[in-house]
Amino acid sequence: MKHALFSLVHLIQQFYFDHKSLIFLIIIGLVAGLIAQMLLPGRGFGFIPTIIIGVAGAWLGNKYIQPHLTFIDHSFFRGMAAAIAGSMILILIINIARGGKDRDKTKYQHN
C-alpha cells in the first residue's frame, strides 16, 4: 500500500514537471482572458472560450506587443500586460464579428 501511494505521488510529480509550462500557459491564458473580458464591454464567452482567447491573446501579445512594452521592467509583468492586450484585441475582433444588440440571444430577459 505504501509503495503504491509513493508510486502515485511520483507519477503526479512527474506529470507536473513534464507539463509545467502547459499548465502555466493555461493559467496565464485564463487570467489574461478574464481580465480582458472585465475591461471590455460586451457579452461573455464562457470558461473554455475564455481560456482559448487568453492563450491565443498571450501568444499574439508576446509575439507582437511585448517588444514595444519597454517601459515595464519585470519580464513577468511585461508578458502579462502583453497577454492582456492581445486578449483585448481578440475580444474586440470577436465582438465586432458577433454583432450588436440586435443579435442578442437573451432579448427575452430585457422585457
C-alpha positions in Angstrom: 0.0 0.0 0.0 2.8 2.4 0.9 4.7 1.6 -2.3 1.5 2.2 -4.4 0.9 5.6 -2.7 4.5 6.6 -3.3 4.3 5.5 -6.9 1.1 7.6 -7.4 2.7 10.7 -5.8 5.8 10.2 -8.0 3.6 9.9 -11.1 1.7 13.1 -10.3 5.0 14.9 -9.7 6.4 13.7 -12.9 3.3 14.8 -14.8 3.5 18.2 -13.2 7.2 18.7 -14.1 6.8 17.4 -17.6 3.8 19.7 -18.3 4.5 22.6 -16.1 4.8 25.1 -18.9 1.5 23.9 -20.4 -0.3 24.3 -17.0 1.3 27.7 -16.6 0.2 28.7 -20.1 -3.4 27.7 -19.4 -3.4 29.6 -16.0 -1.9 32.7 -17.6 -4.4 32.4 -20.5 -7.3 32.2 -18.1 -6.2 35.2 -16.1 -5.5 37.3 -19.2 -8.8 36.3 -20.8 -10.8 37.1 -17.6 -9.1 40.5 -17.1 -9.6 41.4 -20.8 -13.3 40.4 -20.5 -13.7 42.6 -17.4 -12.1 45.6 -19.1 -14.1 45.4 -22.3 -17.9 45.7 -22.6 -19.9 43.0 -24.3 -21.3 39.6 -23.6 -19.2 36.9 -22.0 -17.9 33.8 -23.8 -17.8 31.1 -21.1 -14.9 29.3 -19.3 -13.3 27.3 -22.1 -13.5 30.0 -24.8 -12.1 32.5 -22.2 -9.0 30.2 -21.8 -8.7 29.8 -25.6 -8.9 33.6 -26.1 -6.5 34.2 -23.3 -3.9 31.7 -24.6 -4.2 33.0 -28.2 -4.1 36.6 -26.9 -1.0 35.7 -24.9 0.7 34.3 -28.0 -0.4 37.3 -30.1 0.7 39.8 -27.4 4.0 38.2 -26.7 4.9 38.0 -30.3 3.9 41.4 -31.5 3.2 43.7 -28.5 5.8 42.7 -25.9 8.8 44.2 -27.7 7.1 47.6 -27.6 6.5 47.5 -23.8 10.0 48.6 -22.8 8.7 50.8 -20.0 7.8 47.7 -17.9 11.0 46.4 -16.2 9.9 43.0 -14.9 9.6 40.3 -17.6 6.6 38.6 -16.0 4.6 41.8 -15.8 5.6 42.8 -19.3 4.4 39.4 -20.6 1.2 39.6 -18.6 0.4 43.1 -19.9 1.1 41.9 -23.5 -1.1 38.8 -22.9 -4.0 41.1 -21.7 -3.5 43.5 -24.6 -3.5 40.6 -27.1 -6.6 39.1 -25.5 -8.4 42.5 -25.6 -7.6 42.8 -29.3 -9.1 39.3 -29.9 -12.2 40.1 -27.9 -12.7 43.4 -29.8 -12.4 41.5 -33.1 -14.8 38.8 -31.9 -17.4 41.3 -30.6 -17.3 43.2 -33.9 -17.8 39.9 -35.8 -20.7 38.8 -33.5 -22.6 42.0 -34.0 -24.5 44.3 -31.7 -27.6 44.2 -29.6 -30.0 43.2 -32.4 -28.3 39.7 -32.5 -28.6 39.3 -28.7 -30.0 35.9 -27.9 -31.1 37.0 -24.4 -33.5 39.6 -25.6 -36.3 37.9 -23.6 -34.6 38.8 -20.3 -34.8 42.6 -21.1 -38.6 42.8 -21.3 
